[in-house]
Amino acid sequence: MSGGVYGGDEVGAVVFDAGSHTFRVGYAGEEFPKADVSSYAGIRALLDSVDTTVDAPARPKKNEYFIGEPFVTVPRVNTEVATFMKDGLIHDWDLFEAYVDYMYNKVLFTESKYHAALFSEPAWNTKECREKLTELMFEKYNVPAFYVVKNAVLTVFASGRTSGLVLDSGASQTSAVPVYDGYCINHAVVHSPMGGDVVVDQCFDMLRRYNIDVVPTYKIASKSEVNENDAPIWTPKKNLPQVTESYDRYMKKRVVEDLAASVLQISDAPIDIDHAEKLPSSPYCFPCGLKKEFHADRVKAPEGIFDLSYLTCRTPEMKSQLLSVAQVASMSAGMCDIDIRPSLFSSVMVTGGNSYLMGFTERLNHDLAHKCPPTIKLRVTSSPTLMERRFSAWIGGSIVGSLGMFQQMWISKQEYGETGKGIVEKKCP
């Protein structure tokens, strides 16, 4: 029996889009995902039953996971905060399984055996990861059909096209993936660990220069708003448990991420220091009540992702291994066949949470204009709404999973049983 039976209107496929910052899930054919869950979870080791042997160390039996913002933000003893992703790939498979369980049981409220599963994947995903995911979904979750698609291809489909250069700037990575006639040009994929996490680290450096200590919300019982030059007045919560360093860092990072989204702006062109000093300031009120006006630093902090000389949060050795956002895009297009470069440069699609920064698209357009040949028409676009930019890969998966012509492309359970996990390399380009 082919996979086509499972993609009709009666029982919709489930679309999974896992990212370094959030994990999106929902039914194919819907406009937006049903849930957008943080990729960071609380992890606490559960101890085995008591061992009567003298001086026997307690052995961890399994982990208890706290998934979802209302749960991971609760301070707990001996609970680390971590993500299942590393360099854009699934790294902690036990935690990933806990997420898939959570999605089926707490978000979709359905059984996996009734729905085909469509997953997005980065263009540099490995054969081992693809096969392990295929095996997991068929063996543990017993899905009737399965498919995996490059997230850049899904982004192109979401915009109504079949070709283009997808620049995805997310939390941990910025990647450029050329897509032509619905297929990734794998040898021209370029990615660099230059994303939103770098911008957050830049903000931490900026705050250290101002001698501002970030107080996470879990420590604050009450506060009084004060002026910029006055010390904040806040009351700490009593009887807080002894939290781990990773939890404290995560909660501080949430504050700085909000600061970055609120006050940072990317200059349309390389920074002119005199001009930057004259830009209007932007105020920000920290959870502890401290109010601070940010001037030129709100432009200098994110400048590092386009001009590495402004990158203060990385050592010279680390900077030598990084590429700026514009370099990632131009290098990827330059590695493609010369005949298709015009179609790529004329359709550069910007996506990813890091692209929310004000002026990101305009600055990329400026820098690419100086890198692409003068005879080529350059067009850098982004989705009109932040929701579409944020969920572009998931929206593309929703479209693909509900298309009638796609229904015969699923890897069915019967095909998996006959061929094994290696079938994913044959059926999912």
LOVEXGU-116084 format. One record per residue (C-alpha): residue in three letters; x, y negated, z. Coordinates in steps of 0.1 Angstrom, whole numbers, plus 5000, padded with zeros to 4 digits. Last residue first. Example, Ala and Ser with C-alpha at 12.3 -4.5 7.8 and 13.67 -1.06 7.14 Angstrom:
2
SER513750115071/ALA512350455078/
***
This chain:
429
PRO516848604980/CYS514248805000/LYS513449134983/LYS516849294979/GLU518549165010/VAL515449235031/ILE515449595019/GLY518549675040/LYS516249715070/GLY515150065059/THR514150185024/GLU511150415028/GLY509850285062/TYR510549925052/GLU508549975019/GLN505650125039/LYS505749835064/SER505349595035/ILE508049345024/TRP505849065011/MET506248964974/GLN502849084962/GLN501048814983/PHE503148524968/MET500948474938/GLY497848424960/LEU499548134979/SER498848135017/GLY502348225029/VAL503947975005/ILE501847685018/SER502347755055/GLY506047825049/GLY506347485032/ILE504547325062/TRP506947505085/ALA509947365066/SER508547015066/PHE507547015103/ARG509546715115/ARG509446525082/GLU505646585079/MET505146475115/LEU507346165110/THR505046045082/PRO505845935047/SER508246225040/SER511746125031/THR513246014998/VAL516745944984/ARG516745864947/LEU519945824927/LYS520045784890/ILE523245914876/THR525445694853/PRO527245534882/PRO528645874894/CYS527745954930/LYS529845844959/HIS529045474963/ALA525345524959/LEU525645804984/ASP526645565011/HIS523745325004/ASN521045595001/LEU522245755034/ARG522045415051/GLU518445365038/THR517345715049/PHE518745675085/GLY517545315090/MET515545395122/LEU516645725136/TYR513945985128/SER516546155105/ASN517946335136/GLY514646535138/GLY515146705104/THR514346605068/VAL515746395040/MET515046495004/VAL517546394976/SER515646414943/SER517446204917/PHE520846324930/LEU519746684925/SER518246644890/PRO521346454879/ARG523646724893/ILE522047004873/ASP524246994842/ILE527446934863/ASP527047274880/CYS526947244917/MET529947184940/GLY529546804936/ALA526046814950/SER527246984982/MET530146744986/SER527946444981/ALA525446555008/VAL527946655034/GLN530046345028/ALA526946125033/VAL526246285067/SER529846255079/LEU532046565079/LEU533646715109/GLN536746925114/SER539146635117/LYS536746485143/MET537446775166/GLU541246725165/PRO540746345170/THR538646415201/ARG534846375200/CYS532546145220/THR533945825205/LEU532845865169/TYR533045515155/SER535945615131/LEU533745895119/ASP531545665099/PHE528145805090/ILE527446015121/GLY529545765141/GLU527245475134/PRO524745625159/ALA526345445189/LYS527445125171/VAL523845015163/ARG522545035199/ASP525844915210/ALA525344575194/HIS522644475219/PHE521044705245/GLU518944535273/LYS518744745304/LYS515944805329/LEU516645035359/GLY513545195373/CYS514845535380/PRO513145675349/PHE515245435328/CYS513545125312/TYR514945035278/PRO515144695262/SER516144625226/SER518444335217/PRO518044135185/LEU521044165161/LYS523643885164/GLU526444105178/ALA525844345149/HIS526444065124/ASP529843985138/ILE530744355140/ASP529844415103/ILE528744775103/PRO528844985072/ALA525444935054/ASP521844985063/SER522844985100/ILE521445275120/GLN519145185149/LEU519045315184/VAL516545175210/SER513645415215/ALA514645745199/ALA518145725215/LEU516645635249/ASP514245935247/GLU517146165238/VAL519046015268/VAL516246105292/ARG515946455278/LYS519746495281/LYS519646425318/MET517146705322/TYR519346945302/ARG522446845321/ASP520746905355/TYR519547245342/SER522947345329/GLU524547245362/THR522347475382/VAL519647365406/GLN519947375444/PRO516247345453/LEU514746995460/ASN513446955496/LYS512746585493/LYS512446385461/PRO514646085458/THR513245735463/TRP514145465437/ILE515345115438/PRO517545035408/ALA520544805414/ASP520044455401/ASN521744305370/GLU519144435345/ASN516144335366/VAL514244585387/GLU511244825384/SER510545005416/LYS510645385419/SER508945695433/ALA509746065439/ILE512646085415/LYS515046385413/TYR513046575386/THR513046265364/PRO516746275356/VAL519045995370/VAL521445885343/ASP524345695359/ILE524945365342/ASN528545235345/TYR528045035313/ARG530945225297/ARG529445545310/LEU526145455293/MET527845425259/ASP529645755264/PHE526245925272/CYS524845755241/GLN527545905219/ASP526846245234/VAL523146205224/VAL524246105188/VAL526446415187/ASP523546635199/GLY521346475171/GLY523446615144/MET527046665131/PRO528047025134/SER528647035096/HIS526847215068/VAL527547255031/VAL525647495007/ALA527147484972/HIS527947864970/ASN524347944980/ILE522547754952/CYS519147804968/TYR516247914946/GLY512947744938/ASP513847624904/TYR517047464917/VAL517647404955/PRO520847234966/VAL521347265004/ALA522946985025/SER523347055062/THR523546855093/GLN523747075124/SER523047075161/ALA519946875166/GLY518746845130/SER519946665099/ASP518546845069/LEU519646705035/VAL517646895009/LEU518946844973/GLY516146894948/SER514247144928/THR510847314930/ARG508647024939/GLY505446964959/SER507046804989/ALA506347115010/PHE507847334983/VAL511147154987/THR511047195025/LEU510347565021/VAL513347604998/ALA515547425024/ASN514147655051/LYS515447965033/VAL512748225032/VAL512148545053/TYR509348795046/PHE507449055066/ALA504349285063/PRO502249495086/VAL503949375117/ASN504849655142/TYR506249415168/LYS509049635180/GLU510049835149/PHE508849605121/MET509749265135/LEU512949385152/GLU514249565121/THR513649265099/LEU515349035124/LYS518349265127/GLU518549285089/ARG518548905085/CYS521048855114/GLU523449115099/LYS523248965064/THR524248625077/ASN522248295076/TRP524048015058/ALA520947885041/PRO519147855074/GLU516148085080/SER512348045079/PHE510248345090/LEU506948475076/ALA505148745096/ALA502148945084/HIS499348955109/TYR497349235126/LYS500149425142/SER501449115160/GLU498549105184/THR496748775190/PHE496648495215/LEU498448255191/VAL500148045217/LYS500448245250/ASN500648615238/TYR502048595202/MET504248295207/TYR505448405241/ASP506448745228/VAL508348575200/TYR510148355225/ALA511048655248/GLU512348825217/PHE514548515210/LEU515848535246/ASP516948895241/TRP518448815207/ASP520748545221/HIS522548415190/ILE519948335163/LEU521648105138/GLY521847725135/ASP525347695149/LYS524047875181/MET520447935188/PHE518848135217/THR518947825239/ALA520047785275/VAL518947645309/GLU520247845338/THR518147935368/ASN519848015401/VAL517347805421/ARG514547635404/PRO513647285392/VAL510547285369/THR511547145335/VAL511547495319/PHE507947555329/PRO505947265316/GLU508247235286/GLY507747595273/ILE509547915282/PHE510648025316/TYR512448355312/GLU513148625338/ASN516148825330/LYS516849195335/LYS518449435359/PRO521249235372/ARG523349445396/ALA523849355432/PRO527349455443/ALA527749765465/ASP529449675497/VAL528149995513/THR525950205490/THR522250155499/ASP521549985466/VAL518449765467/SER516349755436/ASP517849565407/LEU518149185407/LEU516348955384/ALA518548705365/ARG516948365359/ILE516848205324/GLY515047865318/ALA514347795282/TYR515647565255/SER514147605220/SER511347365230/VAL507947475217/ASP506047315188/ALA502747495187/LYS499747545163/PRO501847435134/PHE500447175110/GLU498147175079/GLU496947535082/GLY497247785053/ALA499648015070/TYR498948035108/GLY501247875134/VAL504647865149/ARG507347605155/PHE510547655177/THR512247335189/HIS515747185192/SER518047435175/GLY515247545151/ALA512947845146/ASP510247825120/PHE507748105124/VAL504748135100/VAL501948385109/ALA500048535080/GLY496348505078/VAL493748785082/GLU490548735062/ASP491848485037/GLY494448725021/GLY498048785030/TYR497849135045/VAL496549325015/GLY499349184993/GLY501949375013/SER501549664990/MET500050005000/
***
